[in-house]
């Protein structure tokens, strides 16, 4: 997944997100984005979501 070269299965277990959802996010084919899921990913990757 991205720059850190981690496996989707590892992120799924660390964030309690499904592998299917993470795959859709990675391939940018997700139909909708769940803010709770994005928040968990931001916590995992130590980033912040900035809404304009």
PDB file of N, CA, C and O in Angstrom, chain B, residues numbered from 101:
ATOM      1  N   UNK B 101       0.839  -1.176   0.000  1.00  0.00           N
ATOM      2  CA  UNK B 101       0.000   0.000   0.000  1.00  0.00           C
ATOM      3  C   UNK B 101       0.879   1.233   0.000  1.00  0.00           C
ATOM      4  O   UNK B 101       1.430   1.581   1.044  1.00  0.00           O
ATOM      5  N   UNK B 102       1.026   1.881  -1.083  1.00  0.00           N
ATOM      6  CA  UNK B 102       1.713   3.160  -1.147  1.00  0.00           C
ATOM      7  C   UNK B 102       3.190   3.108  -0.849  1.00  0.00           C
ATOM      8  O   UNK B 102       3.862   2.111  -1.116  1.00  0.00           O
ATOM      9  N   UNK B 103       3.688   4.195  -0.292  1.00  0.00           N
ATOM     10  CA  UNK B 103       5.115   4.394  -0.086  1.00  0.00           C
ATOM     11  C   UNK B 103       5.725   3.457   0.956  1.00  0.00           C
ATOM     12  O   UNK B 103       6.896   3.096   0.839  1.00  0.00           O
ATOM     13  N   UNK B 104       4.965   3.061   1.961  1.00  0.00           N
ATOM     14  CA  UNK B 104       5.526   2.271   3.050  1.00  0.00           C
ATOM     15  C   UNK B 104       5.623   0.783   2.721  1.00  0.00           C
ATOM     16  O   UNK B 104       6.176   0.026   3.518  1.00  0.00           O
ATOM     17  N   UNK B 105       5.106   0.340   1.579  1.00  0.00           N
ATOM     18  CA  UNK B 105       5.189  -1.049   1.141  1.00  0.00           C
ATOM     19  C   UNK B 105       4.763  -2.039   2.218  1.00  0.00           C
ATOM     20  O   UNK B 105       5.539  -2.901   2.632  1.00  0.00           O
ATOM     21  N   UNK B 106       3.536  -1.903   2.656  1.00  0.00           N
ATOM     22  CA  UNK B 106       2.971  -2.832   3.618  1.00  0.00           C
ATOM     23  C   UNK B 106       1.904  -3.668   2.919  1.00  0.00           C
ATOM     24  O   UNK B 106       1.394  -3.276   1.869  1.00  0.00           O
ATOM     25  N   UNK B 107       1.575  -4.789   3.485  1.00  0.00           N
ATOM     26  CA  UNK B 107       0.594  -5.673   2.876  1.00  0.00           C
ATOM     27  C   UNK B 107      -0.811  -5.324   3.346  1.00  0.00           C
ATOM     28  O   UNK B 107      -1.023  -4.958   4.502  1.00  0.00           O
ATOM     29  N   UNK B 108      -1.758  -5.444   2.434  1.00  0.00           N
ATOM     30  CA  UNK B 108      -3.142  -5.139   2.753  1.00  0.00           C
ATOM     31  C   UNK B 108      -3.637  -6.008   3.906  1.00  0.00           C
ATOM     32  O   UNK B 108      -4.374  -5.530   4.769  1.00  0.00           O
ATOM     33  N   UNK B 109      -3.244  -7.255   3.928  1.00  0.00           N
ATOM     34  CA  UNK B 109      -3.689  -8.151   5.003  1.00  0.00           C
ATOM     35  C   UNK B 109      -3.214  -7.655   6.368  1.00  0.00           C
ATOM     36  O   UNK B 109      -3.938  -7.787   7.355  1.00  0.00           O
ATOM     37  N   UNK B 110      -2.025  -7.092   6.438  1.00  0.00           N
ATOM     38  CA  UNK B 110      -1.521  -6.547   7.704  1.00  0.00           C
ATOM     39  C   UNK B 110      -2.307  -5.312   8.119  1.00  0.00           C
ATOM     40  O   UNK B 110      -2.664  -5.166   9.288  1.00  0.00           O
ATOM     41  N   UNK B 111      -2.577  -4.434   7.180  1.00  0.00           N
ATOM     42  CA  UNK B 111      -3.354  -3.225   7.480  1.00  0.00           C
ATOM     43  C   UNK B 111      -4.765  -3.616   7.903  1.00  0.00           C
ATOM     44  O   UNK B 111      -5.329  -3.014   8.817  1.00  0.00           O
ATOM     45  N   UNK B 112      -5.335  -4.615   7.246  1.00  0.00           N
ATOM     46  CA  UNK B 112      -6.679  -5.071   7.594  1.00  0.00           C
ATOM     47  C   UNK B 112      -6.733  -5.543   9.044  1.00  0.00           C
ATOM     48  O   UNK B 112      -7.668  -5.210   9.771  1.00  0.00           O
ATOM     49  N   UNK B 113      -5.748  -6.305   9.461  1.00  0.00           N
ATOM     50  CA  UNK B 113      -5.763  -6.799  10.841  1.00  0.00           C
ATOM     51  C   UNK B 113      -5.472  -5.688  11.845  1.00  0.00           C
ATOM     52  O   UNK B 113      -5.993  -5.720  12.960  1.00  0.00           O
ATOM     53  N   UNK B 114      -4.662  -4.720  11.477  1.00  0.00           N
ATOM     54  CA  UNK B 114      -4.324  -3.624  12.397  1.00  0.00           C
ATOM     55  C   UNK B 114      -5.444  -2.602  12.533  1.00  0.00           C
ATOM     56  O   UNK B 114      -5.562  -1.954  13.573  1.00  0.00           O
ATOM     57  N   UNK B 115      -6.268  -2.447  11.499  1.00  0.00           N
ATOM     58  CA  UNK B 115      -7.292  -1.405  11.504  1.00  0.00           C
ATOM     59  C   UNK B 115      -8.711  -1.933  11.606  1.00  0.00           C
ATOM     60  O   UNK B 115      -9.653  -1.153  11.741  1.00  0.00           O
ATOM     61  N   UNK B 116      -8.878  -3.265  11.542  1.00  0.00           N
ATOM     62  CA  UNK B 116     -10.201  -3.904  11.541  1.00  0.00           C
ATOM     63  C   UNK B 116     -11.030  -3.507  10.327  1.00  0.00           C
ATOM     64  O   UNK B 116     -12.260  -3.517  10.379  1.00  0.00           O
ATOM     65  N   UNK B 117     -10.360  -3.158   9.238  1.00  0.00           N
ATOM     66  CA  UNK B 117     -11.042  -2.900   7.971  1.00  0.00           C
ATOM     67  C   UNK B 117     -10.925  -4.154   7.116  1.00  0.00           C
ATOM     68  O   UNK B 117      -9.959  -4.908   7.239  1.00  0.00           O
ATOM     69  N   UNK B 118     -11.900  -4.374   6.259  1.00  0.00           N
ATOM     70  CA  UNK B 118     -11.848  -5.575   5.427  1.00  0.00           C
ATOM     71  C   UNK B 118     -10.805  -5.417   4.319  1.00  0.00           C
ATOM     72  O   UNK B 118     -10.513  -4.312   3.863  1.00  0.00           O
ATOM     73  N   UNK B 119     -10.259  -6.547   3.906  1.00  0.00           N
ATOM     74  CA  UNK B 119      -9.298  -6.520   2.805  1.00  0.00           C
ATOM     75  C   UNK B 119      -9.964  -6.006   1.532  1.00  0.00           C
ATOM     76  O   UNK B 119      -9.338  -5.310   0.732  1.00  0.00           O
ATOM     77  N   UNK B 120     -11.233  -6.353   1.352  1.00  0.00           N
ATOM     78  CA  UNK B 120     -11.963  -5.897   0.166  1.00  0.00           C
ATOM     79  C   UNK B 120     -12.069  -4.368   0.138  1.00  0.00           C
ATOM     80  O   UNK B 120     -11.853  -3.744  -0.901  1.00  0.00           O
ATOM     81  N   UNK B 121     -12.401  -3.777   1.279  1.00  0.00           N
ATOM     82  CA  UNK B 121     -12.507  -2.314   1.352  1.00  0.00           C
ATOM     83  C   UNK B 121     -11.160  -1.654   1.104  1.00  0.00           C
ATOM     84  O   UNK B 121     -11.077  -0.654   0.390  1.00  0.00           O
ATOM     85  N   UNK B 122     -10.104  -2.211   1.692  1.00  0.00           N
ATOM     86  CA  UNK B 122      -8.771  -1.646   1.494  1.00  0.00           C
ATOM     87  C   UNK B 122      -8.335  -1.751   0.033  1.00  0.00           C
ATOM     88  O   UNK B 122      -7.704  -0.836  -0.495  1.00  0.00           O
ATOM     89  N   UNK B 123      -8.667  -2.851  -0.610  1.00  0.00           N
ATOM     90  CA  UNK B 123      -8.333  -3.013  -2.025  1.00  0.00           C
ATOM     91  C   UNK B 123      -9.035  -1.957  -2.864  1.00  0.00           C
ATOM     92  O   UNK B 123      -8.431  -1.376  -3.766  1.00  0.00           O
ATOM     93  N   UNK B 124     -10.307  -1.707  -2.572  1.00  0.00           N
ATOM     94  CA  UNK B 124     -11.038  -0.669  -3.300  1.00  0.00           C
ATOM     95  C   UNK B 124     -10.408   0.708  -3.083  1.00  0.00           C
ATOM     96  O   UNK B 124     -10.307   1.499  -4.020  1.00  0.00           O
ATOM     97  N   UNK B 125      -9.986   0.994  -1.854  1.00  0.00           N
ATOM     98  CA  UNK B 125      -9.325   2.264  -1.569  1.00  0.00           C
ATOM     99  C   UNK B 125      -8.020   2.374  -2.360  1.00  0.00           C
ATOM    100  O   UNK B 125      -7.728   3.412  -2.954  1.00  0.00           O
ATOM    101  N   UNK B 126      -7.244   1.293  -2.360  1.00  0.00           N
ATOM    102  CA  UNK B 126      -5.937   1.304  -3.038  1.00  0.00           C
ATOM    103  C   UNK B 126      -6.081   1.476  -4.543  1.00  0.00           C
ATOM    104  O   UNK B 126      -5.298   2.186  -5.174  1.00  0.00           O
ATOM    105  N   UNK B 127      -7.077   0.828  -5.105  1.00  0.00           N
ATOM    106  CA  UNK B 127      -7.283   0.895  -6.555  1.00  0.00           C
ATOM    107  C   UNK B 127      -8.093   2.123  -6.966  1.00  0.00           C
ATOM    108  O   UNK B 127      -8.331   2.363  -8.150  1.00  0.00           O
ATOM    109  N   UNK B 128      -8.510   2.896  -5.960  1.00  0.00           N
ATOM    110  CA  UNK B 128      -9.317   4.102  -6.167  1.00  0.00           C
ATOM    111  C   UNK B 128     -10.602   3.798  -6.915  1.00  0.00           C
ATOM    112  O   UNK B 128     -11.022   4.568  -7.779  1.00  0.00           O
ATOM    113  N   UNK B 129     -11.233   2.663  -6.581  1.00  0.00           N
ATOM    114  CA  UNK B 129     -12.501   2.284  -7.200  1.00  0.00           C
ATOM    115  C   UNK B 129     -13.641   2.256  -6.198  1.00  0.00           C
ATOM    116  O   UNK B 129     -14.747   1.836  -6.538  1.00  0.00           O
ATOM    117  N   UNK B 130     -13.394   2.690  -4.977  1.00  0.00           N
ATOM    118  CA  UNK B 130     -14.441   2.711  -3.953  1.00  0.00           C
ATOM    119  C   UNK B 130     -15.536   3.686  -4.377  1.00  0.00           C
ATOM    120  O   UNK B 130     -15.252   4.785  -4.851  1.00  0.00           O
ATOM    121  N   UNK B 131     -16.780   3.273  -4.201  1.00  0.00           N
ATOM    122  CA  UNK B 131     -17.923   4.115  -4.558  1.00  0.00           C
ATOM    123  C   UNK B 131     -18.187   5.173  -3.493  1.00  0.00           C
ATOM    124  O   UNK B 131     -18.691   6.256  -3.792  1.00  0.00           O
ATOM    125  N   UNK B 132     -17.844   4.853  -2.260  1.00  0.00           N
ATOM    126  CA  UNK B 132     -18.011   5.823  -1.180  1.00  0.00           C
ATOM    127  C   UNK B 132     -16.889   5.631  -0.168  1.00  0.00           C
ATOM    128  O   UNK B 132     -16.306   4.552  -0.065  1.00  0.00           O
ATOM    129  N   UNK B 133     -16.598   6.680   0.568  1.00  0.00           N
ATOM    130  CA  UNK B 133     -15.526   6.651   1.559  1.00  0.00           C
ATOM    131  C   UNK B 133     -16.142   6.832   2.929  1.00  0.00           C
ATOM    132  O   UNK B 133     -16.857   7.804   3.171  1.00  0.00           O
ATOM    133  N   UNK B 134     -15.872   5.916   3.811  1.00  0.00           N
ATOM    134  CA  UNK B 134     -16.350   5.965   5.180  1.00  0.00           C
ATOM    135  C   UNK B 134     -15.341   6.755   6.011  1.00  0.00           C
ATOM    136  O   UNK B 134     -14.171   6.382   6.087  1.00  0.00           O
ATOM    137  N   UNK B 135     -15.790   7.840   6.630  1.00  0.00           N
ATOM    138  CA  UNK B 135     -14.869   8.670   7.400  1.00  0.00           C
ATOM    139  C   UNK B 135     -14.245   7.919   8.573  1.00  0.00           C
ATOM    140  O   UNK B 135     -13.100   8.193   8.935  1.00  0.00           O
ATOM    141  N   UNK B 136     -14.964   6.990   9.165  1.00  0.00           N
ATOM    142  CA  UNK B 136     -14.397   6.199  10.259  1.00  0.00           C
ATOM    143  C   UNK B 136     -13.242   5.342   9.739  1.00  0.00           C
ATOM    144  O   UNK B 136     -12.224   5.189  10.415  1.00  0.00           O
ATOM    145  N   UNK B 137     -13.401   4.787   8.547  1.00  0.00           N
ATOM    146  CA  UNK B 137     -12.338   3.979   7.941  1.00  0.00           C
ATOM    147  C   UNK B 137     -11.128   4.850   7.611  1.00  0.00           C
ATOM    148  O   UNK B 137      -9.986   4.452   7.839  1.00  0.00           O
ATOM    149  N   UNK B 138     -11.386   6.020   7.080  1.00  0.00           N
ATOM    150  CA  UNK B 138     -10.291   6.936   6.755  1.00  0.00           C
ATOM    151  C   UNK B 138      -9.565   7.357   8.024  1.00  0.00           C
ATOM    152  O   UNK B 138      -8.340   7.478   8.035  1.00  0.00           O
ATOM    153  N   UNK B 139     -10.322   7.578   9.090  1.00  0.00           N
ATOM    154  CA  UNK B 139      -9.718   7.945  10.370  1.00  0.00           C
ATOM    155  C   UNK B 139      -8.803   6.834  10.886  1.00  0.00           C
ATOM    156  O   UNK B 139      -7.711   7.111  11.383  1.00  0.00           O
ATOM    157  N   UNK B 140      -9.244   5.579  10.770  1.00  0.00           N
ATOM    158  CA  UNK B 140      -8.413   4.453  11.213  1.00  0.00           C
ATOM    159  C   UNK B 140      -7.144   4.350  10.372  1.00  0.00           C
ATOM    160  O   UNK B 140      -6.071   4.058  10.900  1.00  0.00           O
ATOM    161  N   UNK B 141      -7.261   4.586   9.070  1.00  0.00           N
ATOM    162  CA  UNK B 141      -6.078   4.552   8.202  1.00  0.00           C
ATOM    163  C   UNK B 141      -5.121   5.690   8.548  1.00  0.00           C
ATOM    164  O   UNK B 141      -3.904   5.506   8.557  1.00  0.00           O
ATOM    165  N   UNK B 142      -5.676   6.859   8.832  1.00  0.00           N
ATOM    166  CA  UNK B 142      -4.826   7.987   9.214  1.00  0.00           C
ATOM    167  C   UNK B 142      -4.092   7.709  10.519  1.00  0.00           C
ATOM    168  O   UNK B 142      -2.920   8.057  10.659  1.00  0.00           O
ATOM    169  N   UNK B 143      -4.773   7.085  11.471  1.00  0.00           N
ATOM    170  CA  UNK B 143      -4.106   6.726  12.724  1.00  0.00           C
ATOM    171  C   UNK B 143      -2.974   5.740  12.457  1.00  0.00           C
ATOM    172  O   UNK B 143      -1.884   5.876  13.014  1.00  0.00           O
ATOM    173  N   UNK B 144      -3.229   4.758  11.614  1.00  0.00           N
ATOM    174  CA  UNK B 144      -2.229   3.721  11.314  1.00  0.00           C
ATOM    175  C   UNK B 144      -1.002   4.308  10.624  1.00  0.00           C
ATOM    176  O   UNK B 144       0.130   3.946  10.946  1.00  0.00           O
ATOM    177  N   UNK B 145      -1.232   5.220   9.669  1.00  0.00           N
ATOM    178  CA  UNK B 145      -0.141   5.784   8.885  1.00  0.00           C
ATOM    179  C   UNK B 145       0.357   7.119   9.427  1.00  0.00           C
ATOM    180  O   UNK B 145       1.177   7.787   8.797  1.00  0.00           O
ATOM    181  N   UNK B 146      -0.151   7.506  10.612  1.00  0.00           N
ATOM    182  CA  UNK B 146       0.276   8.744  11.281  1.00  0.00           C
ATOM    183  C   UNK B 146       0.128   9.954  10.348  1.00  0.00           C
ATOM    184  O   UNK B 146       1.088  10.675  10.076  1.00  0.00           O
ATOM    185  N   UNK B 147      -1.096  10.147   9.872  1.00  0.00           N
ATOM    186  CA  UNK B 147      -1.378  11.301   9.019  1.00  0.00           C
ATOM    187  C   UNK B 147      -2.662  11.958   9.503  1.00  0.00           C
ATOM    188  O   UNK B 147      -3.335  11.441  10.395  1.00  0.00           O
ATOM    189  N   UNK B 148      -2.994  13.084   8.920  1.00  0.00           N
ATOM    190  CA  UNK B 148      -4.196  13.790   9.313  1.00  0.00           C
ATOM    191  C   UNK B 148      -5.063  14.046   8.100  1.00  0.00           C
ATOM    192  O   UNK B 148      -4.561  14.297   7.004  1.00  0.00           O
ATOM    193  N   UNK B 149      -6.366  13.980   8.302  1.00  0.00           N
ATOM    194  CA  UNK B 149      -7.334  14.291   7.263  1.00  0.00           C
ATOM    195  C   UNK B 149      -7.726  15.753   7.429  1.00  0.00           C
ATOM    196  O   UNK B 149      -8.191  16.167   8.491  1.00  0.00           O
ATOM    197  N   UNK B 150      -7.535  16.520   6.379  1.00  0.00           N
ATOM    198  CA  UNK B 150      -7.884  17.938   6.421  1.00  0.00           C
ATOM    199  C   UNK B 150      -9.058  18.159   5.488  1.00  0.00           C
ATOM    200  O   UNK B 150      -8.967  17.908   4.286  1.00  0.00           O
ATOM    201  N   UNK B 151     -10.168  18.632   6.053  1.00  0.00           N
ATOM    202  CA  UNK B 151     -11.353  18.912   5.261  1.00  0.00           C
ATOM    203  C   UNK B 151     -11.419  20.411   4.992  1.00  0.00           C
ATOM    204  O   UNK B 151     -11.207  21.224   5.892  1.00  0.00           O
ATOM    205  N   UNK B 152     -11.709  20.758   3.774  1.00  0.00           N
ATOM    206  CA  UNK B 152     -11.789  22.180   3.399  1.00  0.00           C
ATOM    207  C   UNK B 152     -13.216  22.627   3.379  1.00  0.00           C
ATOM    208  O   UNK B 152     -13.495  23.790   3.087  1.00  0.00           O
TER     209      UNK B 152
END
